[in-house]
Amino acid sequence: MLRKVTLSIDEVEAKDILAEDIFSEYRFLAKKDLVLTERIIELLKLRKVDELAVFIPADSARVAYDLSMQRTREYEELFEPLLDEKEPVDDYQEMVSQLFRTTLENVVHELRYGQILKSLQDTAYVQGVFEKILEKKHRYDLLIRLKEWDEYSFVHSFDVFVLGTIFARYLGLADIETLARGYLFHDIGKVFIPQEILNLKRKLSEDEFDIVKTHTTKGYELLVENNEEDIAYLARDHHERFAGKGYPNQLCADEMSEGVQLLQIIDGYSAMTSKRVYHTGYGATDALAVLYRDRQLYNESFMHKFVECLGIYPVNSVVLLSDNRSAQVELVYDLFPTLPKVKLLDEQTSMNLPLNYSVKIIKMIDYRADSFEEIFNLFVEQLIRCDEPNLRMHYSKLIDHLHPKEIVLKIFLPAFRILRLLTREIQTDRTKYQNSILILKKLLEEQLNVLYMDYQHEQTTILVVETSLRENFFIKLLQSILYIDKIVPFFINPDDEQRITQLMNHCQVNVAYFIEDELTVEKRVRPMREGTFLYYSLADIEEILVSLIGMSMKKFSFEEKMQERLFSTYKA
C-alpha cells in the first residue's frame, strides 16, 4: 500500500515514485510516476528542488516527516495578514501577465530548453519584454486572434519569441525588443490559413502546402496594415533559406538580416520539438541533427551558438570541454540533456560529464552528420535482425523531408532488394527473412495509409488481381507508386470479364492489367472489343519495380513502364 507524502529532498530515497510533475522556475523537470534513482535525486538537488511529493509505502517511518500539512499551516499563517489588504489591480496588465505565465508553462521543458531560462532573472527579462510589447492593445488583439484561430500556432509563436529573445541577447544583437516583437508575430499570417488544413493529422499535399506558404506574405500585409512595418519583414522572410532554397522570394544569405537568420533556426527547432496533431515532437538532439543535416540552408555559425546557448549538444557533436580537452558527444540522456556521455578524442575513452558541472562543454567545434547512406545501412542492419524499435528510429530519420516517391525508391525498394539478395546468395534463414519482410511490409502499410489520406486522384487504372495476391509486398509497392502519381487503382478479381469491361468503360480506360502469380499459358496481350487485356506475372512486377531503384523523383509513367516490360519480354 502506497501513500502520497511531501518530503524534504534529503528524505527522498531511490525507488520512491513521483506523485506530481516537478516544475522549477517555470521549468518542467520530471513527470509524475517517475521512479527516482540516486542520480536523479542528485540532479534535482542541483536544480534547487527543496521538496517532493512522492508515493512511499504506508508503513514507512518517513510518513511522519510529511511536510504537506505543515506547509499548509505555514502558508496560512504567512498570508493571513494579507487577506484583508486589497491593492488596486490593473486588469489588463494582469491579463497579459497571466497569459505569459500560463503559456510559458506549456513550452518550457528542460529536454528542449536546456540552459535557457535557467534563472529567474532571465524569465523576468522575457516577461518584461512580453508585457512591454503588449502595452499596445492592438497587438494583444492580434495575438488573441491567432490564439483563437489556431492554438498551436499561438503557442509556437510564443515559444519562438522566448527562445529567439534569449538567443538574440546571447548573440548581442542590436534592438532586441523590436526583434522579439517580430518573433512573437512571425506566424500571424496563419490566421488566413483554413483551420481544416492547419489541423490535418498527416503531411500536407502539394496543393495544401502551397496554401500554407501564403501565410508569409499575408502575415507581412497584416502587420503593415496594423502599423507594424518595422517587423513585417520577419513574417515574410522566416521561411527563406540560404542559396535561394526558401520561399516566398528565394532570397540568398546576403539578402537576409541577422535577425531573420536567427529566426529561421529557432522557428525550425521549435516546430520540430513541439507536439503536433500528427507527431509527438522530436527530442532536442534529433531536431538539432536535422538542422545540421541541412546546414547549408542556415547560418552555421549561429547554429553552433544556438547549441551553446541551449547547452544541449546532439550526438556526433565535436566539442571543447572546460578542462581544454576535445571530445565527441556519444549519448544524450533523456533526463540529463545537458550532461551527456562523451568520448575524449585524444584518449579514446568515454566519460559521463559530472553532475556538479566541474567539467562541462563550453564550445561547439563541429558536427559530424551521419549521411543518408550511413543511416540506411543501420536501418537495414536492424531490419535483418528484426529489431523493430531501433529500426523505426532509423526509419523516422530517413523519411524526414523525403518526397513519398523517394521513400519508395530510396528505402523500400533497396531494402527489399538487399533482403532478397541475402536470401538467394547467402542463404539467410528463411524464417528470419520472412519476419524481416513482415516488418518492412508493416512500414509500407503505414505509408500507404498516409498516402490514402492524401487521396486526390487524377487518373484511373484497372488492376485485375486475385484477392490472395493483393497482400504481396510488390503489389503494395505498386499501389503506393500509383497513389503518389495520383492514379487510383481499382482492384478486381479476374473471374468476371463482363464486369471488368464495364468498369473499363465507366472509368474511360482502354487497358486492364492482369497480374497473376505465374503465367501458366503463353499469353501477354488479349484484344477485346472494349479495349485490351495485358498480362503480367508477379516476377514481371518485381522486375519493373526493381528497375526503378536509383531513378530521379521526376514523375514517370506507370503505363509506359508496364508496356516497356511487355515489349522487352516479347523481344526476349
Secondary structure, 3 states (H helix, E strand, C coil): CEEEEEEECCCCCCCCEECCCEEECCEEEECCCCECCHHHHHHHHHCCCCEEEEEEECCCHHHHHCCHHHHHHHHHHHHHHHCCCCCCCCHHHHHHHHHHHHHHHHHCEHHHHCCCCCCHHHHHHHHHHHHHHCCCHHHHHHHHHHHHHCHHHHHHHHHHHHHHHHHHHHHCCCCHHHHHHHHHCCCHHHHHCCHHHHCCCCCCCHHHHHHHHCHHHHHHHHHHHCCCHHHHHHHHHCCCCHHHCCCCCCCCHHHCCHHHHHHHHHHHHHHHHCCCCCCCCCCHHHHHHHHHHCHHHCCHHHHHHHHHHHCCCCCCEEEEECCCCEEEEEECCCCCCCCCEEEECCCCEEEECCCCCCCCEEEEEEECCCCHHHHHHHHHHHHHHCCHHHHHHHHHHHHCCCCHHHHHHHHHHHHHHHHHHHHHHCCCCHHHHHHHHHHHHHHHHHHHHHHHHCCCCCEEEEEEECHHHCCCHHHHHHHHHHHHCCEEEEEECCCCHHHHHHHHHHHCCCEEEEEECCCCCCCCEEECCCCEEEEEEHHHHHHHHHCCCCCCCCCCCHHHHHHHHHHHHHHC
